[in-house]
């Protein structure tokens, strides 16, 4: 069977869209439409940048460096312990889990009490 797919690249699509716009809008309304599209794209970029800035502010001091894939459960626990400033030397996996849980539980409880007092 013969495959009738269109092999059209990116630049060719732009030309096709431009020709379609000229046919639909005419030459008199095309500049007005392009200005509106330009304003819309400008507002979109402003909003996108504002949202990205808010995400950066909300992220705060949670800078956990990712050095590569973690291969074992012990490495995962040590990475989490290191990010929470817990010394993982001479501790078993269960000890680390308990320390991590207690530290995370304490910070969640503190956040909950801060929110309930507001």
C-alpha positions in Angstrom: 0.0 0.0 0.0 1.2 3.5 -0.7 1.8 5.9 2.2 0.6 9.4 1.4 2.2 11.3 4.3 3.2 14.9 4.1 6.9 15.5 4.7 6.7 19.1 5.6 9.4 20.8 7.7 9.0 23.7 10.2 9.8 26.5 7.8 7.3 25.2 5.2 4.5 25.2 7.9 5.2 28.8 8.6 4.7 29.7 4.9 1.5 27.6 4.7 0.1 29.3 7.9 1.1 32.8 6.5 -0.6 32.2 3.2 -3.7 30.8 5.0 -3.8 34.0 7.2 -3.6 36.2 4.2 -6.5 34.3 2.5 -8.6 34.4 5.7 -8.0 37.9 6.9 -7.0 39.7 3.8 -4.1 42.2 3.5 -5.9 45.0 5.4 -6.7 43.1 8.6 -3.4 41.2 8.7 -1.3 43.9 10.4 -4.0 44.4 13.1 -4.1 40.6 13.7 -0.3 40.5 14.0 -0.2 43.3 16.5 -2.8 41.5 18.6 -0.8 38.2 18.4 2.3 40.1 19.4 0.6 41.7 22.5 -0.8 38.2 23.4 2.7 36.7 23.2 4.1 39.6 25.3 1.6 39.1 28.0 2.2 35.3 27.9 5.9 35.8 28.4 5.4 38.3 31.2 3.1 35.9 33.0 5.4 32.9 32.4 8.3 34.9 33.9 6.3 36.0 36.9 5.2 32.4 37.6 8.8 31.2 37.3 10.0 33.9 39.7 7.3 32.8 42.2 8.3 29.2 42.0 11.9 30.3 42.6 10.8 32.3 45.7 8.7 29.4 47.0 11.5 27.0 46.5 13.5 28.9 49.1 16.5 27.3 50.7 15.7 23.7 49.6 18.9 23.4 47.5 19.6 19.7 47.4 22.3 18.9 45.0 21.7 15.9 42.8 25.0 14.3 42.0 23.7 11.3 40.1 21.5 8.3 40.3 21.2 6.6 43.7 21.9 2.9 43.5 20.9 1.6 46.9 18.5 2.2 49.7 21.4 3.1 52.0 22.5 5.8 49.5 19.0 7.2 49.4 18.9 7.4 53.2 22.4 9.0 53.4 21.4 11.6 50.8 18.2 12.5 52.7 20.0 12.6 56.0 22.7 14.8 54.5 20.0 17.2 53.2 18.5 17.4 56.6 21.9 17.9 58.4 21.8 14.5 60.1 25.1 12.7 60.7 24.7 9.2 59.1 28.0 7.7 60.3 27.8 4.6 62.5 24.0 4.4 62.2 21.9 1.6 60.8 19.3 2.0 58.1 16.5 1.8 60.7 18.2 4.4 62.9 18.4 6.8 59.9 14.8 6.2 58.9 13.7 7.0 62.5 15.9 10.2 62.6 14.6 11.3 59.2 11.0 10.7 60.1 11.4 12.5 63.4 13.0 15.5 61.8 10.5 15.7 59.0 7.6 15.1 61.4 8.9 18.0 63.6 9.2 20.4 60.7 5.7 19.4 59.5 4.3 19.9 63.0 6.0 23.3 63.2 4.5 24.3 59.8 1.1 23.1 60.9 1.3 25.1 64.2 2.4 28.2 62.2 -0.6 27.9 59.9 -3.1 27.3 62.7 -1.9 30.4 64.5 -2.6 32.6 61.5 
